[in-house]
Amino acid sequence: MGQGTAIAIALLLSGCAVGPDFHPPAAPATSGYAPGELPKSTAATGVVGGETQRFLSGEDLPGQWWTLFGSAALDQLITQAMANYPDIAAQQAALRQSRENVRAEAGVFLPSLTGTGLADRNKSSGASIAPGFPAFITDIFEANVNVSYTLDLWGAERRTLEGLKAQAEAQNFQLEASYLTLTSNVAAAAIQLAATRDLLDATQQIIQLEEKQLTVIQRRVQLGSQTSADVLQQQSNLAQVRASLPPLQQQLAVSAHQLAVLTGQFPHDATAPDLKLADLKLPQDLPVSLPSALVAQRPDIRAQAALMHQASAAVGVATANMLPQLTLTGSFGGESLRFASLLEPGSNAWSIAGQISQPLFEGGALNAKRRAARAAFDEASAQYKLTVLTAFQNVADTLTALDNDAQALSAQFAALNAAQDSLDLIRRQYDIGTANYVTLLAAQQSYQQTRLAYVRALATRYTDTVTLFQALGGGWWHRQDPGTLPVPK
């Protein structure tokens, strides 16, 4: 027995599957998210939405993180979105398809049985037997069961099944990523809608103040204490404030339309929630996963790891296709010239055969396919590393943003109070004639800008809190949904 034959028999007996055995990438060795040491809590401002947020390192995320915002309207929006958004249904269907492909591939490990039946009637010339021999008609009846089984000598089918399982796992995590994106988008859109309503309210209040001021100036012009130029200037300022309303109204409409689509409704048929920032509670205790746990929590990372696994299995398939293939076939049935005697013992017929095939020359195609499979694995590996790096960047960006958001809100609140006090003081001075209109106008414009900037700073805290939950994976591992059952083994 030659050495090559001995190796082949040993591999056969051991059930060897050629190609690399996949091992999930290890967690990154980094010990933090951002350079330096982040504060354990943020600055506080004495307003609703200005509370201190505490970063709880190593704590676990809740599965329904959006409930921490304390809004029944937001909870209802997300419930509707998860039930009705078409992309979720599409991802669930794709997951079912992947699982059925796994079950279909598992069938190759059993023999293939095929039943066949034949009834043939033909007329043959007698001249082929002897000159003048009359033509004759022949009937042939056959009934057989055919068996075929290809031995998985080198694990091609096992690697194929492995790859399909990995694909189903990737699809499972793509579904989870879709859930996370959807819930985050709904929360962000709801916050944007609430913030826009607050901006509209603030702008309407500013318009009312400007209109009152215009009336005062017009009366003073009639009394001769001010000029028409002051009226024109106030009218211009009022017109500018009014001109800011349509863009805000459009922004409100866009947010409402977005929420309608995210909840599976047509914009015409949906009713936008009556939501303002004061209706939301700012989550104060923020769980922050350890860096070593992030790769297991982010569904996009898990999906990319599964795609690496699939690419690894494809290398094994390409390798096995270069090696000999052994197929066993057999049949058993009956063959007779008369249908009535088809099942009689004398009509029995059977066959058994073994076939081995070895690719000898295919123009280098098999080697090229194997190199291509290895390149695809390298590509998937590089994409996995990029996905991990991007995930850590997301968390780092959001953690630093939340700290800076708190400081920005505090500064904006101080600026708003100062602008309000300055405007009140200058208005009183203007009423008694110790301040001119130019000074009053500057104070009005400063108050307008700081009032709107304060609302935007407050909304940013809520939005970035949503982004943190999304960046950390959203706690999907604590939630069970119809489309997210374990991948079949």
Secondary structure, DSSP 4 states (H G I P E B T S, - for coil): --HHHHHHHHHHHHT---SPPP-PPPPP----SSSS---SB----SSTT----EEEETPPPPTTGGGGG--HHHHHHHHHHHHH-HHHHHHHHHHHHHHHHHHHHHGGGS-EEEEEEEEEEEEE-GGGTSTTPPPEEEEEEEEEEEEEEEE-TTSHHHHHHHHHHHHHHHHHHHHHHHHHHHHHHHHHHHHHHHHHHHHHHHHHHHHHHHHHHHHHHHHHHHHTSS-HHHHHHHHHHHHHHHHTHHHHHHHHHHHHHHHHHHTT--TTT-------GGGS----EEEE--HHHHHHH-HHHHHHHHHHHHHHHHHHHHHHTTS-EEEEEEEEEEEESSGGGTTSGGGEEEEEEEEEE----STTHHHHHHHHHHHHHHHHHHHHHHHHHHHHHHHHHHHHHHHHHHHHHHHHHHHHHHHHHHHHHHHHHHHHTSS-HHHHHHHHHHHHHHHHHHHHHHHHHHHHHHHHHHHTTTTGGG---TT-PPPP-
